[in-house]
Every structure is written in structure tokens, then in C-alpha cells.
Amino acid sequence: MTTPYKNRFAGKKVLVTGASQGIGEAIALLYAEEGAQVALNGRDEKKLIAVRDKLPKVDGGEHVIAAGDISKEDDVRRLMQKSIDGMGGLDILVCNAGYQIPSPSEEIKTEDFEGVLSVNVTGVMLPCREAIKYWLENKMEAAIVVNSSVHQIIPKPHYLGYSASKGAVGNIVRTLALEYASRGIRVNAVAPGAIVTPINMSWINDPEQYKNVASHIPMKRPGESREIADTVAFLTAKDSTYITGQTLFVDGGLTLYADFEKNWSS
């Protein structure tokens, strides 16, 4: 898929967490295609280098590898500084990284629950805090987009940590948006539904499971990573300068309560 825009982000400096594959990789690629210099974050430096090698060169300078664990304060300070130094600034932060661990809720291990929260919640708070601090010190207007999930509002049995973390993300976005709106910093979220990404290959590569997943989506298909990237870009572009504190659900209609497509309740 080719971008319908050209140089929409020319000269902009963008940091994407969780950029080593899937949605994060698609986001990084879109920004680079539209002229932005990109800093790529993840834990696996080799995977980040492979993604960087796919990005088109831009006039702003070389794309930056900023490996590190976003749930750890020292790592975040270091990777944020490396991103800012390497790009000569920062205009846009995309908090994309996240993960989940399945378990019946009565059996969930405390370390697993806390581990999901540390990445999905603390791993959003820390980069946002450091980016906002930098923008305030430099009196800059800027934008943050956090990758949430439809499970910000839809319960997800057997994934208590994930569901709790995405609910928290929704309020982080709203709180930061309100706190910094008057200082030119916009904060929004995207909430994907079922998306074709490497972590979903177990059902993507199984025709029966794929059909089952698609049957629950009003548009009758899962989304593509690029469709999430397009929405992230919109929320950080000039197209959306009066939008803040919002979660935009990008889900093929999944949050429309698909089971009510046929009237069974009256």
C-alpha cells in the first residue's frame, strides 16, 4: 500500500516504541515514507536494525536505533535521550509497545499480572513523562498517540492484566490531554480490534480460526497494520490539530456489539 500523502511529516522527529514488528513497524514505515526521521524502540536491537533497513532515507538525517525496556526508568531516560540527540529533537511520540499473558483469572500469577501492567501502563507513563518534560522545557507544541485496544472498553476474560492495562491507558490519555492541552501538547489513543500482525499468526494461518474471528467483526475481516498506522499518523498531523483526549476505535465495527446485528432482544 502506498501513502496518499507526500512529505506530510517532513522535518518531524518521531519516536515509536515497540517498533520491531507488526503495527509498530508499519507506523515507523509510514512516518518515514512521509518524510519524518524516526527513532525505533524495542528490546531486540537486531530486529530494530532490520526494520531500520526497510525505511526510506529522509532529509532530516539517519533513523535512530533506541533499544531499551520501556518499563524500566533508567532505560527510558537513556533511550529518550538517545532519540533526541540522534534526531536533534522530538516532535511526536507513539507509545505502541505492549503484550499480554493468557490465564484464567483465578489462576493468574501475580508476577504475570504485574509484568503486563509494567509494560502496558508504566511503559506508557515513562516515555510520556520524559517527552512532555522535554517539550515543556523547550516550549514546543507536540503530539502523543498511545496504542490501546478495543479491550479498553470490551472485557477480555482470561486476559485480566491486559484488560486492566488498557482501561488504565484510556485514563492516562485523558488525564495527560487535559493537563497539557493549554500548552500545545495533544494526547490521543487508537484502539485496534483484530489485526493481522505476527503475534496473531496462530489464528491468521488457520482457515477455520480466521473465519471464526472474521465472523465476529461487522466488516467481516480483520484489519491490517497499515490501517492502524494511517490512524496514528492522522492523529499527529495537521489534519487533527483540534483533537485531544480521544480514543479512536479502529476495529471494523467490533465495538458496535456485533451480536446485535440481528435483532434477538425484542
BADO-991576 format. One record per residue (C-alpha): residue number from 1; x, y, z. Coordinates in Angstrom, 1 decimal. Last residue first. Layout:
BEGIN
R   nr       x       y       z
R  NUM       X       Y       Z
...
END
This chain:
BEGIN
R   nr       x       y       z
R  266   -37.1    -7.7    21.3
R  265   -33.6    -8.9    22.1
R  264   -32.7   -11.1    19.1
R  263   -32.4    -8.5    16.4
R  262   -29.6    -9.4    14.0
R  261   -26.6    -7.0    14.1
R  260   -26.9    -7.2    17.9
R  259   -24.2    -9.8    18.1
R  258   -21.8    -7.2    16.5
R  257   -21.8    -5.0    19.6
R  256   -20.8    -1.8    17.8
R  255   -17.3    -2.2    19.4
R  254   -16.3    -4.6    16.6
R  253   -17.1    -2.1    13.9
R  252   -14.1    -2.8    11.7
R  251   -11.9    -2.1    14.7
R  250   -10.2     1.2    14.6
R  249   -11.5     2.8    17.8
R  248   -10.4     6.4    18.2
R  247    -9.6     7.2    21.8
R  246    -9.8    10.9    22.4
R  245    -8.0    13.3    24.8
R  244    -7.1    15.7    22.1
R  243    -8.4    16.7    18.6
R  242    -8.2    20.3    17.4
R  241    -5.0    19.8    15.4
R  240    -6.3    16.8    13.6
R  239    -5.5    17.2     9.9
R  238    -2.2    19.0    10.9
R  237    -0.8    15.5    11.6
R  236    -0.4    13.6    14.8
R  235    -3.9    11.9    15.0
R  234    -3.8    11.3    11.2
R  233    -0.5     9.5    11.5
R  232    -1.9     7.2    14.2
R  231    -4.9     6.5    12.0
R  230    -2.8     5.5     9.0
R  229    -0.6     3.3    11.2
R  228    -3.7     1.4    12.3
R  227    -4.8     0.8     8.7
R  226    -1.2    -0.2     7.9
R  225    -1.3    -3.0    10.5
R  224    -4.2    -4.5     8.6
R  223    -7.7    -5.1    10.0
R  222    -9.5    -8.4    10.4
R  221   -12.4    -9.2     8.1
R  220   -16.2    -9.5     8.2
R  219   -16.9    -5.7     8.4
R  218   -19.2    -6.4    11.3
R  217   -16.5    -8.4    13.1
R  216   -17.5   -11.6    14.9
R  215   -17.4   -13.7    11.8
R  214   -13.9   -12.6    11.0
R  213   -12.5   -14.3    14.1
R  212   -14.3   -17.6    13.3
R  211   -13.2   -17.5     9.6
R  210    -9.6   -17.0    10.8
R  209    -9.9   -19.8    13.3
R  208   -11.2   -22.1    10.5
R  207    -8.5   -21.0     8.0
R  206    -5.7   -21.4    10.5
R  205    -2.8   -19.1     9.4
R  204    -4.4   -16.0    10.9
R  203    -5.4   -17.8    14.0
R  202    -1.9   -18.7    15.3
R  201    -0.4   -15.8    13.4
R  200    -1.8   -13.3    15.8
R  199     1.6   -12.2    17.3
R  198     2.9   -11.5    13.7
R  197     0.2    -9.0    13.0
R  196    -3.2    -9.1    11.1
R  195    -5.4    -7.0    13.4
R  194    -8.4    -7.8    15.5
R  193    -9.6    -4.6    17.0
R  192    -7.3    -1.6    17.3
R  191    -7.8     1.2    19.9
R  190    -6.0     4.4    18.9
R  189    -5.1     6.9    21.5
R  188    -4.8    10.7    21.9
R  187    -2.6    13.3    23.6
R  186    -2.1    16.8    22.3
R  185     0.6    19.1    23.7
R  184     0.2    22.8    23.0
R  183     0.5    24.1    26.5
R  182    -3.2    24.6    27.1
R  181    -3.9    21.0    26.3
R  180    -1.3    19.8    28.9
R  179    -3.3    18.6    31.9
R  178    -6.4    17.7    29.9
R  177    -4.6    15.6    27.4
R  176    -2.5    14.0    30.1
R  175    -5.6    12.9    32.0
R  174    -7.5    11.7    29.0
R  173    -4.6     9.6    27.7
R  172    -3.8     8.1    31.1
R  171    -7.5     7.4    31.5
R  170    -7.6     5.3    28.4
R  169    -4.3     3.6    29.3
R  168    -5.7     2.4    32.6
R  167    -8.5     0.6    30.8
R  166    -5.9    -0.9    28.5
R  165    -3.9    -2.2    31.5
R  164    -6.9    -3.8    33.2
R  163    -7.9    -5.7    30.0
R  162    -4.3    -6.9    29.5
R  161    -3.9    -8.0    33.2
R  160    -7.3    -9.8    33.2
R  159    -6.6   -11.7    30.0
R  158    -8.6   -14.9    30.6
R  157   -11.8   -13.0    30.0
R  156   -11.4    -9.8    27.9
R  155   -13.9    -7.1    28.8
R  154   -14.7    -4.6    26.0
R  153   -13.9    -1.0    26.9
R  152   -10.1    -0.6    26.8
R  151   -10.4    -4.1    25.3
R  150   -10.9    -2.4    21.9
R  149    -7.2    -1.8    22.3
R  148    -4.6     1.0    23.2
R  147    -1.8     2.3    21.1
R  146    -0.9     5.6    22.6
R  145    -0.5     8.7    20.4
R  144     1.4    11.7    21.6
R  143     1.7    15.1    19.9
R  142     3.8    18.2    20.1
R  141     3.9    22.0    20.5
R  140     7.2    23.1    21.9
R  139     8.3    25.4    24.8
R  138    11.7    23.8    25.0
R  137    11.5    22.8    28.7
R  136     7.8    21.9    28.2
R  135     8.6    19.7    25.3
R  134    11.4    17.9    27.1
R  133     9.3    17.3    30.2
R  132     6.5    16.1    28.0
R  131     8.8    13.5    26.3
R  130    10.1    12.2    29.6
R  129     6.6    11.8    31.1
R  128     5.2    10.3    28.0
R  127     8.1     7.8    27.8
R  126     7.5     6.8    31.5
R  125     3.7     6.7    31.5
R  124     3.3     4.3    28.5
R  123     5.7     1.6    29.7
R  122     4.3     2.1    33.2
R  121     0.9     1.1    31.7
R  120     1.4    -1.6    29.1
R  119     4.9    -2.7    30.1
R  118     4.6    -2.7    33.9
R  117     1.0    -3.7    33.7
R  116     1.7    -6.9    31.8
R  115     4.5    -7.8    34.2
R  114     2.3    -7.0    37.3
R  113    -0.3    -9.6    36.1
R  112     2.4   -12.1    35.2
R  111     4.2   -11.6    38.5
R  110     1.0   -12.0    40.4
R  109     0.2   -15.3    38.7
R  108    -3.3   -15.7    37.3
R  107    -5.1   -18.8    38.4
R  106    -8.5   -17.4    39.4
R  105    -8.3   -15.1    36.3
R  104    -7.9   -18.0    33.9
R  103    -4.6   -17.2    32.2
R  102    -3.4   -15.5    29.0
R  101    -0.4   -13.2    29.0
R  100    -0.5    -9.9    27.1
R   99     1.9    -7.5    25.4
R   98     2.5    -3.8    24.7
R   97     4.6    -1.4    22.7
R   96     2.9     1.3    20.7
R   95     3.6     4.5    22.5
R   94     4.0     6.9    19.6
R   93     5.8    10.1    20.5
R   92     5.9    13.1    18.1
R   91     8.0    16.2    17.9
R   90    11.4    15.1    19.2
R   89    14.8    16.8    18.7
R   88    18.2    16.6    17.0
R   87    17.5    13.1    15.7
R   86    20.3    11.3    17.4
R   85    20.3    13.5    20.5
R   84    16.5    13.3    21.0
R   83    16.4     9.5    20.4
R   82    19.5     8.8    22.5
R   81    18.0    11.0    25.3
R   80    14.7     9.1    25.1
R   79    16.6     5.7    25.1
R   78    18.6     6.7    28.2
R   77    15.7     8.1    30.2
R   76    13.6     5.1    29.2
R   75    16.2     2.6    30.2
R   74    16.8     4.2    33.6
R   73    13.0     4.1    34.3
R   72    12.4     0.5    33.3
R   71     9.1    -0.5    31.7
R   70    10.2     0.9    28.4
R   69    12.9    -1.7    28.1
R   68    15.6    -0.5    25.7
R   67    16.8    -0.1    22.1
R   66    16.9     3.4    20.6
R   65    18.0     2.8    17.0
R   64    17.9     6.0    15.1
R   63    16.9     6.9    11.5
R   62    19.6     9.0     9.8
R   61    19.0    12.6     9.0
R   60    16.3    15.1     8.3
R   59    16.3    14.7     4.5
R   58    14.8    11.2     4.6
R   57    16.1     7.7     3.8
R   56    13.4     5.1     3.2
R   55    12.8     2.6     6.0
R   54    13.5    -1.1     5.3
R   53    17.0    -1.1     6.8
R   52    15.5     0.5    10.0
R   51    13.3    -2.5    10.4
R   50    16.2    -5.0    10.3
R   49    18.1    -2.7    12.7
R   48    15.2    -2.9    15.1
R   47    15.2    -6.7    14.9
R   46    18.9    -6.8    15.7
R   45    18.4    -4.4    18.6
R   44    15.8    -6.6    20.3
R   43    14.2    -4.8    23.2
R   42    12.2    -2.2    21.2
R   41    12.5     1.4    20.2
R   40    12.9     2.9    16.7
R   39    13.7     6.6    16.3
R   38    12.3     8.0    13.1
R   37    13.1    10.9    10.9
R   36     9.9    12.0     9.1
R   35     9.4    12.4     5.4
R   34     6.1    10.8     4.6
R   33     7.6     7.4     3.8
R   32     9.5     7.7     7.1
R   31     6.3     8.2     9.0
R   30     4.6     5.3     7.3
R   29     7.5     2.9     7.9
R   28     7.6     3.7    11.6
R   27     3.9     3.1    11.9
R   26     4.0    -0.2    10.0
R   25     6.9    -1.4    12.2
R   24     5.0    -0.6    15.3
R   23     1.9    -2.4    14.0
R   22     3.7    -5.6    13.3
R   21     7.4    -5.8    14.1
R   20    10.4    -4.2    15.8
R   19     8.8    -0.8    16.5
R   18     7.5    -1.5    20.1
R   17     8.1     2.2    20.9
R   16     7.9     4.7    18.1
R   15     9.9     8.0    18.4
R   14     9.2    10.7    15.7
R   13    11.2    13.7    14.6
R   12     9.5    16.0    12.0
R   11    11.4    17.6     9.2
R   10     8.9    16.3     6.5
R    9     5.9    14.9     8.2
R    8     3.3    15.4     5.4
R    7     6.1    14.8     3.0
R    6     3.8    13.2     0.4
R    5     0.4    11.9     1.2
R    4    -1.7     9.0    -0.3
R    3     0.8     6.5     1.1
R    2     1.4     3.4    -0.9
R    1     0.0     0.0     0.0
END
